[in-house]
Structures are given as structure tokens and as C-alpha cells.
Amino acid sequence: MGQLLEKKACESRLGAIDDALYAIGGKWKLKIIIALKEGNKRFNELQRALNISARMLSRELKDLELNGFVERKVYTETPIVIEYELTEYSNSLSEILEALSSWGKKHRQKLIDERS
């Protein structure tokens, strides 16, 4: 019985991690979110800031919109302006971003120390 519960718990954790990686995984999604933490940005501003192709940025922004992290705002004045901004839900990633940043710094330092 104990092994069955452990297996179910493991499967549950793996499923949750799969869901998280589906929503925020890949090279660009978290970088886009971090760039938007500085404030709303237009498409070209994001593209220049991240050095990402227009096609990839468009795809990633659509995924982030579908998952509720980013909102596309259209201002109909002349000229029409389209900006991207973070939603309240994106704040749920704050602890994850901080943990990843902290781990990344430690990992980089570990690699530097090993090569010295």
C-alpha cells in the first residue's frame, strides 16, 4: 500500500511539473515575462530587447495570453498602438522567478569555480 501511495504522489508531482513546463517552459516565455515586469511594451520593443524573431515572439505571446500571463491591449487612436502587459496572474510566478534566478547564479558560480 505504501509503494502505491508513493507512486501516485510521484505521478501527481510529475503531472504538475508537466503542466508548469507547458505553460512557462522553453527559452523565451520567462524572458518575455521578465521584460514586461519593467512595464508595458510594444511588439517591436520586446523583439529588440530580447533579440527574438518576430515569428517566435508572436507564438510565445499567444501562448502566454492563452495561459493568462499576458494581455494584449489595443489603443485605437491614430496611429493604432498595441501593447503587451502582464496580468495579475503573472504575479503568481514571482517566487519561481526568484528561485530560478538564485539557482542560476549559484550554478554559474559552481561552473566557474570548477574550471578555475
C-alpha positions as CSV (number, residue, x, y, z in Angstrom):
1,M,0.0,0.0,0.0
2,G,2.9,2.4,0.9
3,Q,4.5,1.9,-2.5
4,L,1.2,2.6,-4.3
5,L,0.8,5.9,-2.5
6,E,4.4,6.9,-3.2
7,K,3.8,6.1,-6.9
8,K,0.6,8.1,-7.0
9,A,2.3,11.0,-5.3
10,C,5.2,10.9,-7.8
11,E,2.8,10.7,-10.7
12,S,0.9,13.7,-9.3
13,R,4.1,15.7,-8.9
14,L,5.3,14.8,-12.4
15,G,1.9,15.8,-13.9
16,A,2.0,19.1,-12.1
17,I,5.5,19.8,-13.3
18,D,4.5,18.9,-16.9
19,D,1.6,21.4,-16.6
20,A,4.0,24.1,-15.4
21,L,6.6,23.5,-18.1
22,Y,3.8,23.5,-20.7
23,A,2.8,27.0,-19.5
24,I,6.2,28.6,-18.9
25,G,8.8,26.3,-20.4
26,G,11.0,27.0,-23.3
27,K,13.7,29.6,-24.0
28,W,11.5,32.7,-24.3
29,K,8.4,32.7,-22.1
30,L,10.1,33.6,-18.8
31,K,12.3,36.2,-20.6
32,I,9.2,37.8,-22.0
33,I,7.6,37.9,-18.6
34,I,10.7,39.4,-17.1
35,A,10.9,42.1,-19.8
36,L,7.3,43.0,-19.2
37,K,7.9,43.4,-15.5
38,E,9.6,46.6,-16.4
39,G,6.4,47.9,-17.9
40,N,4.1,47.6,-20.9
41,K,5.9,47.1,-24.2
42,R,5.0,47.2,-27.9
43,F,5.9,44.2,-30.0
44,N,8.9,45.8,-31.6
45,E,10.3,46.9,-28.2
46,L,10.0,43.3,-26.9
47,Q,11.6,42.0,-30.1
48,R,14.6,44.3,-29.8
49,A,15.0,43.9,-26.0
50,L,15.1,40.1,-26.3
51,N,16.7,39.7,-29.7
52,I,14.0,37.2,-30.8
53,S,12.5,36.6,-34.2
54,A,9.1,38.2,-34.9
55,R,7.6,34.7,-35.6
56,M,8.8,33.2,-32.3
57,L,7.8,36.3,-30.3
58,S,4.3,36.2,-31.8
59,R,3.9,32.5,-31.0
60,E,5.2,32.9,-27.4
61,L,3.0,35.9,-26.8
62,K,-0.1,34.0,-28.0
63,D,0.8,31.1,-25.6
64,L,1.3,33.5,-22.7
65,E,-2.0,35.1,-23.5
66,L,-3.8,31.7,-23.6
67,N,-2.3,30.8,-20.2
68,G,-3.4,34.1,-18.7
69,F,0.1,35.7,-18.1
70,V,0.0,38.4,-20.7
71,E,-2.7,40.7,-22.0
72,R,-2.7,42.4,-25.4
73,K,-4.0,46.0,-25.3
74,V,-5.2,47.7,-28.5
75,Y,-5.4,51.5,-28.4
76,T,-7.4,52.7,-31.3
77,E,-6.1,56.3,-31.6
78,T,-4.2,57.2,-34.7
79,P,-1.8,55.6,-35.1
80,I,-3.2,52.3,-33.6
81,V,-0.9,51.2,-30.8
82,I,-0.8,47.6,-29.5
83,E,1.0,47.0,-26.2
84,Y,1.5,43.9,-24.1
85,E,1.2,43.9,-20.4
86,L,1.4,41.4,-17.6
87,T,-1.8,40.2,-15.8
88,E,-2.3,39.9,-12.1
89,Y,-2.0,36.2,-12.6
90,S,1.6,36.6,-13.7
91,N,2.5,37.7,-10.2
92,S,2.0,34.0,-9.2
93,L,5.4,33.4,-10.9
94,S,7.3,35.8,-8.6
95,E,8.7,33.1,-6.3
96,I,9.5,30.8,-9.2
97,L,11.4,33.6,-11.0
98,E,13.3,34.5,-7.8
99,A,14.2,30.8,-7.2
100,L,15.4,30.3,-10.8
101,S,17.5,33.5,-10.7
102,S,19.1,32.5,-7.4
103,W,19.8,28.9,-8.6
104,G,21.1,30.2,-11.9
105,K,23.7,32.5,-10.1
106,K,24.8,29.6,-7.9
107,H,25.1,27.2,-10.8
108,R,27.1,29.7,-12.9
109,Q,29.5,30.3,-10.0
110,K,29.8,26.5,-9.5
111,L,30.8,26.1,-13.1
112,I,33.3,28.9,-12.9
113,D,34.8,27.5,-9.7
114,E,35.2,24.1,-11.3
115,R,37.0,25.5,-14.3
116,S,39.4,27.6,-12.2
